[in-house]
């Protein structure tokens, strides 16, 4: 039996469509390829992004910026020592890229110049941390990717 060029084209289309269908089904069924958006209100966040840029620039102007240290008790977030820590307000948002059920937000209320996030709230792996804080009416922002 001879296959002419018309039959070859039809077989090529069927093979291509079969490959695409296999790819689509694999991507939809396999949890390995399941990724969520960083935030549910992505477009609203994008519109307020200039505010974040201004806050990041304010943080760059500080003598000492926020930093973090992994301790036995958890994640210790240190605020600048030259500022009165009792006047610092804001929130800390930790985002887990691989599982949005682990995301959480903590308000900043300090009794020490640092904030401790307990070890039992964090699982090992990659986290994105976003600290949006205010001091004397001026807003600051700290963003980092950490491996806990």
Biotite code that builds the C-alpha atoms (Angstrom):
import biotite.structure as struc

atoms = struc.array([
    struc.Atom([0.000, 0.000, 0.000], chain_id="A", res_id=1, res_name="UNK", atom_name="CA", element="C"),
    struc.Atom([1.286, 3.372, -0.992], chain_id="A", res_id=2, res_name="UNK", atom_name="CA", element="C"),
    struc.Atom([0.668, 6.529, 1.066], chain_id="A", res_id=3, res_name="UNK", atom_name="CA", element="C"),
    struc.Atom([0.188, 9.596, -1.073], chain_id="A", res_id=4, res_name="UNK", atom_name="CA", element="C"),
    struc.Atom([1.017, 13.148, 0.048], chain_id="A", res_id=5, res_name="UNK", atom_name="CA", element="C"),
    struc.Atom([-2.615, 13.944, 1.068], chain_id="A", res_id=6, res_name="UNK", atom_name="CA", element="C"),
    struc.Atom([-2.722, 10.977, 3.449], chain_id="A", res_id=7, res_name="UNK", atom_name="CA", element="C"),
    struc.Atom([0.699, 12.006, 4.857], chain_id="A", res_id=8, res_name="UNK", atom_name="CA", element="C"),
    struc.Atom([-0.526, 15.520, 5.612], chain_id="A", res_id=9, res_name="UNK", atom_name="CA", element="C"),
    struc.Atom([-3.639, 14.179, 7.356], chain_id="A", res_id=10, res_name="UNK", atom_name="CA", element="C"),
    struc.Atom([-1.507, 11.765, 9.431], chain_id="A", res_id=11, res_name="UNK", atom_name="CA", element="C"),
    struc.Atom([0.873, 14.619, 10.334], chain_id="A", res_id=12, res_name="UNK", atom_name="CA", element="C"),
    struc.Atom([-2.065, 16.774, 11.472], chain_id="A", res_id=13, res_name="UNK", atom_name="CA", element="C"),
    struc.Atom([-3.474, 13.918, 13.556], chain_id="A", res_id=14, res_name="UNK", atom_name="CA", element="C"),
    struc.Atom([-0.058, 13.308, 15.179], chain_id="A", res_id=15, res_name="UNK", atom_name="CA", element="C"),
    struc.Atom([0.352, 17.021, 15.926], chain_id="A", res_id=16, res_name="UNK", atom_name="CA", element="C"),
    struc.Atom([-3.154, 17.327, 17.413], chain_id="A", res_id=17, res_name="UNK", atom_name="CA", element="C"),
    struc.Atom([-2.516, 14.185, 19.478], chain_id="A", res_id=18, res_name="UNK", atom_name="CA", element="C"),
    struc.Atom([0.714, 15.675, 20.855], chain_id="A", res_id=19, res_name="UNK", atom_name="CA", element="C"),
    struc.Atom([-0.990, 18.968, 21.735], chain_id="A", res_id=20, res_name="UNK", atom_name="CA", element="C"),
    struc.Atom([-3.879, 17.147, 23.457], chain_id="A", res_id=21, res_name="UNK", atom_name="CA", element="C"),
    struc.Atom([-1.405, 15.023, 25.459], chain_id="A", res_id=22, res_name="UNK", atom_name="CA", element="C"),
    struc.Atom([0.474, 18.189, 26.492], chain_id="A", res_id=23, res_name="UNK", atom_name="CA", element="C"),
    struc.Atom([-2.709, 20.027, 27.554], chain_id="A", res_id=24, res_name="UNK", atom_name="CA", element="C"),
    struc.Atom([-4.048, 17.091, 29.563], chain_id="A", res_id=25, res_name="UNK", atom_name="CA", element="C"),
    struc.Atom([-0.689, 16.570, 31.277], chain_id="A", res_id=26, res_name="UNK", atom_name="CA", element="C"),
    struc.Atom([-0.447, 20.239, 32.261], chain_id="A", res_id=27, res_name="UNK", atom_name="CA", element="C"),
    struc.Atom([-3.993, 20.306, 33.663], chain_id="A", res_id=28, res_name="UNK", atom_name="CA", element="C"),
    struc.Atom([-3.908, 17.017, 35.574], chain_id="A", res_id=29, res_name="UNK", atom_name="CA", element="C"),
    struc.Atom([-0.380, 16.913, 37.013], chain_id="A", res_id=30, res_name="UNK", atom_name="CA", element="C"),
    struc.Atom([-0.003, 18.850, 40.313], chain_id="A", res_id=31, res_name="UNK", atom_name="CA", element="C"),
    struc.Atom([3.675, 19.378, 39.546], chain_id="A", res_id=32, res_name="UNK", atom_name="CA", element="C"),
    struc.Atom([2.682, 22.039, 36.995], chain_id="A", res_id=33, res_name="UNK", atom_name="CA", element="C"),
    struc.Atom([0.103, 23.777, 39.213], chain_id="A", res_id=34, res_name="UNK", atom_name="CA", element="C"),
    struc.Atom([1.108, 27.404, 39.841], chain_id="A", res_id=35, res_name="UNK", atom_name="CA", element="C"),
    struc.Atom([-0.995, 30.169, 41.344], chain_id="A", res_id=36, res_name="UNK", atom_name="CA", element="C"),
    struc.Atom([-0.785, 33.886, 40.817], chain_id="A", res_id=37, res_name="UNK", atom_name="CA", element="C"),
    struc.Atom([1.171, 35.847, 43.394], chain_id="A", res_id=38, res_name="UNK", atom_name="CA", element="C"),
    struc.Atom([-2.002, 37.665, 44.366], chain_id="A", res_id=39, res_name="UNK", atom_name="CA", element="C"),
    struc.Atom([-5.668, 37.324, 43.498], chain_id="A", res_id=40, res_name="UNK", atom_name="CA", element="C"),
    struc.Atom([-5.972, 41.052, 42.676], chain_id="A", res_id=41, res_name="UNK", atom_name="CA", element="C"),
    struc.Atom([-3.031, 41.116, 40.321], chain_id="A", res_id=42, res_name="UNK", atom_name="CA", element="C"),
    struc.Atom([-4.187, 44.053, 38.190], chain_id="A", res_id=43, res_name="UNK", atom_name="CA", element="C"),
    struc.Atom([-5.173, 46.199, 41.170], chain_id="A", res_id=44, res_name="UNK", atom_name="CA", element="C"),
    struc.Atom([-1.733, 45.553, 42.680], chain_id="A", res_id=45, res_name="UNK", atom_name="CA", element="C"),
    struc.Atom([-0.108, 46.585, 39.412], chain_id="A", res_id=46, res_name="UNK", atom_name="CA", element="C"),
    struc.Atom([-1.841, 49.973, 39.490], chain_id="A", res_id=47, res_name="UNK", atom_name="CA", element="C"),
    struc.Atom([-0.415, 50.741, 42.938], chain_id="A", res_id=48, res_name="UNK", atom_name="CA", element="C"),
    struc.Atom([3.093, 49.600, 42.037], chain_id="A", res_id=49, res_name="UNK", atom_name="CA", element="C"),
    struc.Atom([4.479, 53.166, 41.908], chain_id="A", res_id=50, res_name="UNK", atom_name="CA", element="C"),
    struc.Atom([3.737, 53.453, 45.635], chain_id="A", res_id=51, res_name="UNK", atom_name="CA", element="C"),
    struc.Atom([5.867, 50.358, 46.206], chain_id="A", res_id=52, res_name="UNK", atom_name="CA", element="C"),
    struc.Atom([8.715, 51.883, 44.193], chain_id="A", res_id=53, res_name="UNK", atom_name="CA", element="C"),
    struc.Atom([8.553, 55.045, 46.329], chain_id="A", res_id=54, res_name="UNK", atom_name="CA", element="C"),
    struc.Atom([8.592, 52.965, 49.523], chain_id="A", res_id=55, res_name="UNK", atom_name="CA", element="C"),
    struc.Atom([11.598, 50.968, 48.293], chain_id="A", res_id=56, res_name="UNK", atom_name="CA", element="C"),
    struc.Atom([13.436, 54.218, 47.531], chain_id="A", res_id=57, res_name="UNK", atom_name="CA", element="C"),
    struc.Atom([12.623, 55.500, 51.041], chain_id="A", res_id=58, res_name="UNK", atom_name="CA", element="C"),
    struc.Atom([14.110, 52.299, 52.470], chain_id="A", res_id=59, res_name="UNK", atom_name="CA", element="C"),
    struc.Atom([17.293, 52.785, 50.427], chain_id="A", res_id=60, res_name="UNK", atom_name="CA", element="C"),
    struc.Atom([17.738, 56.204, 52.034], chain_id="A", res_id=61, res_name="UNK", atom_name="CA", element="C"),
    struc.Atom([17.903, 54.683, 55.524], chain_id="A", res_id=62, res_name="UNK", atom_name="CA", element="C"),
    struc.Atom([21.271, 54.316, 57.256], chain_id="A", res_id=63, res_name="UNK", atom_name="CA", element="C"),
    struc.Atom([20.410, 50.719, 58.098], chain_id="A", res_id=64, res_name="UNK", atom_name="CA", element="C"),
    struc.Atom([17.600, 48.772, 56.423], chain_id="A", res_id=65, res_name="UNK", atom_name="CA", element="C"),
    struc.Atom([15.510, 45.898, 57.714], chain_id="A", res_id=66, res_name="UNK", atom_name="CA", element="C"),
    struc.Atom([17.288, 42.536, 57.790], chain_id="A", res_id=67, res_name="UNK", atom_name="CA", element="C"),
    struc.Atom([16.456, 39.013, 58.870], chain_id="A", res_id=68, res_name="UNK", atom_name="CA", element="C"),
    struc.Atom([18.216, 36.128, 60.583], chain_id="A", res_id=69, res_name="UNK", atom_name="CA", element="C"),
    struc.Atom([17.142, 32.504, 60.851], chain_id="A", res_id=70, res_name="UNK", atom_name="CA", element="C"),
    struc.Atom([17.324, 31.412, 64.492], chain_id="A", res_id=71, res_name="UNK", atom_name="CA", element="C"),
    struc.Atom([16.340, 28.311, 66.436], chain_id="A", res_id=72, res_name="UNK", atom_name="CA", element="C"),
    struc.Atom([13.116, 30.034, 67.532], chain_id="A", res_id=73, res_name="UNK", atom_name="CA", element="C"),
    struc.Atom([12.140, 31.148, 64.023], chain_id="A", res_id=74, res_name="UNK", atom_name="CA", element="C"),
    struc.Atom([12.722, 34.010, 61.625], chain_id="A", res_id=75, res_name="UNK", atom_name="CA", element="C"),
    struc.Atom([13.965, 37.124, 63.430], chain_id="A", res_id=76, res_name="UNK", atom_name="CA", element="C"),
    struc.Atom([13.288, 40.354, 61.522], chain_id="A", res_id=77, res_name="UNK", atom_name="CA", element="C"),
    struc.Atom([15.516, 43.184, 62.770], chain_id="A", res_id=78, res_name="UNK", atom_name="CA", element="C"),
    struc.Atom([14.430, 46.779, 62.290], chain_id="A", res_id=79, res_name="UNK", atom_name="CA", element="C"),
    struc.Atom([16.908, 49.702, 62.073], chain_id="A", res_id=80, res_name="UNK", atom_name="CA", element="C"),
    struc.Atom([18.565, 50.376, 65.419], chain_id="A", res_id=81, res_name="UNK", atom_name="CA", element="C"),
    struc.Atom([18.630, 54.144, 64.935], chain_id="A", res_id=82, res_name="UNK", atom_name="CA", element="C"),
    struc.Atom([14.791, 54.317, 64.907], chain_id="A", res_id=83, res_name="UNK", atom_name="CA", element="C"),
    struc.Atom([12.449, 54.133, 67.916], chain_id="A", res_id=84, res_name="UNK", atom_name="CA", element="C"),
    struc.Atom([10.965, 50.658, 67.466], chain_id="A", res_id=85, res_name="UNK", atom_name="CA", element="C"),
    struc.Atom([7.824, 51.609, 69.443], chain_id="A", res_id=86, res_name="UNK", atom_name="CA", element="C"),
    struc.Atom([6.839, 53.996, 66.629], chain_id="A", res_id=87, res_name="UNK", atom_name="CA", element="C"),
    struc.Atom([7.109, 51.354, 63.874], chain_id="A", res_id=88, res_name="UNK", atom_name="CA", element="C"),
    struc.Atom([3.828, 49.985, 62.469], chain_id="A", res_id=89, res_name="UNK", atom_name="CA", element="C"),
    struc.Atom([2.873, 47.960, 59.415], chain_id="A", res_id=90, res_name="UNK", atom_name="CA", element="C"),
    struc.Atom([2.603, 44.358, 58.312], chain_id="A", res_id=91, res_name="UNK", atom_name="CA", element="C"),
    struc.Atom([4.755, 41.419, 57.253], chain_id="A", res_id=92, res_name="UNK", atom_name="CA", element="C"),
    struc.Atom([3.519, 39.220, 54.411], chain_id="A", res_id=93, res_name="UNK", atom_name="CA", element="C"),
    struc.Atom([5.133, 35.854, 53.736], chain_id="A", res_id=94, res_name="UNK", atom_name="CA", element="C"),
    struc.Atom([4.298, 34.228, 50.403], chain_id="A", res_id=95, res_name="UNK", atom_name="CA", element="C"),
    struc.Atom([5.043, 30.607, 49.607], chain_id="A", res_id=96, res_name="UNK", atom_name="CA", element="C"),
    struc.Atom([5.290, 30.218, 45.777], chain_id="A", res_id=97, res_name="UNK", atom_name="CA", element="C"),
    struc.Atom([4.659, 26.470, 45.858], chain_id="A", res_id=98, res_name="UNK", atom_name="CA", element="C"),
    struc.Atom([1.567, 26.480, 48.108], chain_id="A", res_id=99, res_name="UNK", atom_name="CA", element="C"),
    struc.Atom([-0.734, 29.452, 48.641], chain_id="A", res_id=100, res_name="UNK", atom_name="CA", element="C"),
    struc.Atom([-2.354, 27.795, 51.682], chain_id="A", res_id=101, res_name="UNK", atom_name="CA", element="C"),
    struc.Atom([0.873, 28.507, 53.602], chain_id="A", res_id=102, res_name="UNK", atom_name="CA", element="C"),
    struc.Atom([0.794, 32.271, 52.880], chain_id="A", res_id=103, res_name="UNK", atom_name="CA", element="C"),
    struc.Atom([0.157, 34.493, 55.876], chain_id="A", res_id=104, res_name="UNK", atom_name="CA", element="C"),
    struc.Atom([0.264, 38.098, 57.007], chain_id="A", res_id=105, res_name="UNK", atom_name="CA", element="C"),
    struc.Atom([1.334, 39.361, 60.445], chain_id="A", res_id=106, res_name="UNK", atom_name="CA", element="C"),
    struc.Atom([0.828, 42.877, 61.819], chain_id="A", res_id=107, res_name="UNK", atom_name="CA", element="C"),
    struc.Atom([3.889, 44.633, 63.204], chain_id="A", res_id=108, res_name="UNK", atom_name="CA", element="C"),
    struc.Atom([3.587, 45.490, 66.908], chain_id="A", res_id=109, res_name="UNK", atom_name="CA", element="C"),
    struc.Atom([7.000, 45.624, 68.494], chain_id="A", res_id=110, res_name="UNK", atom_name="CA", element="C"),
    struc.Atom([8.071, 45.359, 72.119], chain_id="A", res_id=111, res_name="UNK", atom_name="CA", element="C"),
    struc.Atom([11.675, 44.770, 71.001], chain_id="A", res_id=112, res_name="UNK", atom_name="CA", element="C"),
    struc.Atom([13.663, 46.140, 68.042], chain_id="A", res_id=113, res_name="UNK", atom_name="CA", element="C"),
    struc.Atom([12.873, 42.900, 66.210], chain_id="A", res_id=114, res_name="UNK", atom_name="CA", element="C"),
    struc.Atom([9.873, 40.792, 65.203], chain_id="A", res_id=115, res_name="UNK", atom_name="CA", element="C"),
    struc.Atom([10.037, 37.026, 65.658], chain_id="A", res_id=116, res_name="UNK", atom_name="CA", element="C"),
    struc.Atom([8.007, 34.783, 63.383], chain_id="A", res_id=117, res_name="UNK", atom_name="CA", element="C"),
    struc.Atom([7.782, 31.410, 65.158], chain_id="A", res_id=118, res_name="UNK", atom_name="CA", element="C"),
    struc.Atom([9.436, 28.374, 63.613], chain_id="A", res_id=119, res_name="UNK", atom_name="CA", element="C"),
    struc.Atom([6.151, 26.416, 63.569], chain_id="A", res_id=120, res_name="UNK", atom_name="CA", element="C"),
    struc.Atom([4.614, 28.946, 61.117], chain_id="A", res_id=121, res_name="UNK", atom_name="CA", element="C"),
    struc.Atom([7.325, 28.374, 58.499], chain_id="A", res_id=122, res_name="UNK", atom_name="CA", element="C"),
    struc.Atom([8.139, 25.188, 56.613], chain_id="A", res_id=123, res_name="UNK", atom_name="CA", element="C"),
    struc.Atom([11.494, 24.594, 54.975], chain_id="A", res_id=124, res_name="UNK", atom_name="CA", element="C"),
    struc.Atom([11.900, 25.939, 51.471], chain_id="A", res_id=125, res_name="UNK", atom_name="CA", element="C"),
    struc.Atom([11.613, 29.166, 49.509], chain_id="A", res_id=126, res_name="UNK", atom_name="CA", element="C"),
    struc.Atom([9.570, 32.103, 50.802], chain_id="A", res_id=127, res_name="UNK", atom_name="CA", element="C"),
    struc.Atom([9.052, 35.639, 49.515], chain_id="A", res_id=128, res_name="UNK", atom_name="CA", element="C"),
    struc.Atom([8.910, 38.161, 52.329], chain_id="A", res_id=129, res_name="UNK", atom_name="CA", element="C"),
    struc.Atom([7.384, 41.620, 52.006], chain_id="A", res_id=130, res_name="UNK", atom_name="CA", element="C"),
    struc.Atom([7.603, 44.019, 54.944], chain_id="A", res_id=131, res_name="UNK", atom_name="CA", element="C"),
    struc.Atom([5.453, 47.126, 54.482], chain_id="A", res_id=132, res_name="UNK", atom_name="CA", element="C"),
    struc.Atom([6.133, 49.426, 57.434], chain_id="A", res_id=133, res_name="UNK", atom_name="CA", element="C"),
    struc.Atom([5.740, 53.026, 58.517], chain_id="A", res_id=134, res_name="UNK", atom_name="CA", element="C"),
    struc.Atom([7.731, 55.249, 60.842], chain_id="A", res_id=135, res_name="UNK", atom_name="CA", element="C"),
    struc.Atom([6.715, 58.826, 61.703], chain_id="A", res_id=136, res_name="UNK", atom_name="CA", element="C"),
    struc.Atom([4.325, 59.048, 58.756], chain_id="A", res_id=137, res_name="UNK", atom_name="CA", element="C"),
    struc.Atom([6.844, 57.822, 56.181], chain_id="A", res_id=138, res_name="UNK", atom_name="CA", element="C"),
    struc.Atom([6.326, 54.466, 54.459], chain_id="A", res_id=139, res_name="UNK", atom_name="CA", element="C"),
    struc.Atom([9.027, 51.911, 53.750], chain_id="A", res_id=140, res_name="UNK", atom_name="CA", element="C"),
    struc.Atom([9.112, 48.552, 51.988], chain_id="A", res_id=141, res_name="UNK", atom_name="CA", element="C"),
    struc.Atom([11.476, 45.613, 52.192], chain_id="A", res_id=142, res_name="UNK", atom_name="CA", element="C"),
    struc.Atom([11.245, 42.657, 49.790], chain_id="A", res_id=143, res_name="UNK", atom_name="CA", element="C"),
    struc.Atom([13.392, 39.537, 49.707], chain_id="A", res_id=144, res_name="UNK", atom_name="CA", element="C"),
    struc.Atom([13.375, 35.895, 48.704], chain_id="A", res_id=145, res_name="UNK", atom_name="CA", element="C"),
    struc.Atom([14.549, 33.651, 51.511], chain_id="A", res_id=146, res_name="UNK", atom_name="CA", element="C"),
    struc.Atom([15.276, 29.966, 51.903], chain_id="A", res_id=147, res_name="UNK", atom_name="CA", element="C"),
    struc.Atom([14.129, 28.845, 55.310], chain_id="A", res_id=148, res_name="UNK", atom_name="CA", element="C"),
])
